[in-house]
């Protein structure tokens, strides 16, 4: 089973629109071409599809993603407009991966850059984990850990302590995939005697400078994606970069 994570395309209605360090539509296309060549079994898009929150930006994304050689799923980021996004592709909360399962969490707080799950979502997550003990991947937009950049850590998942406390009762959760940080990240987070892999992904658009105190673009890094290869109960994961 090969799962590929993509994230943070920040598309505009105008395909010629520029970001700080490139043209998002062009970057998006290049990354998707590289992803398709990896022969994925499933693609998960961890949010911030759009920058300008227009219907056209989501239509552009859906049209391009529909050419993928596999099913694809997405969740909202802080920049996304849920109604426009779901009009193009339904927002699911779970994907069956045969021996594994993928749970998709919405961490958006409307109008705010930070993320939050809230008590209702946390309770629902616990219920879903009670129902099935297969190895589980959780995908979300906001990082549930500090990534080492002060400004980004301030706008990560705000109720992360409650999230980690909940996961301590469910050892079947093996990994967490997040977006938002526009940079690669890989660490194991100790929870109740076991380790959960926590992975961030390069953006499809501009990259953010790791370790920065204030917002800064990393002009030396390129867009990319994360590959997760699953073999039985084990996995390997790494990041690939794309020339644009």
Buried (B, 14 or more C-beta within 10 A) or exposed (E): BBBBBBBBBBBBBBBEBEBEBBBBBBBBBBBBEBBBEBEBBBBBBBBBBBBBBBBBBBBBBBEBBEEBEBEBBBBBBBBBBEEBBBEBBEBEBEBEBEEBBBBBBBBBBEEEBBBBBBEEBBEBBBEBBEEEEEBBBBBBBBBBBBBEBEEBEEBBBBBBEBBBEBBBEBBBBBBBBBBBBBBBBEEEBEBEEEEBBBBBBBBBBBBBBBEBEEEBBBEEBBBBBBBBBBEEEEBEBEBBBBEB
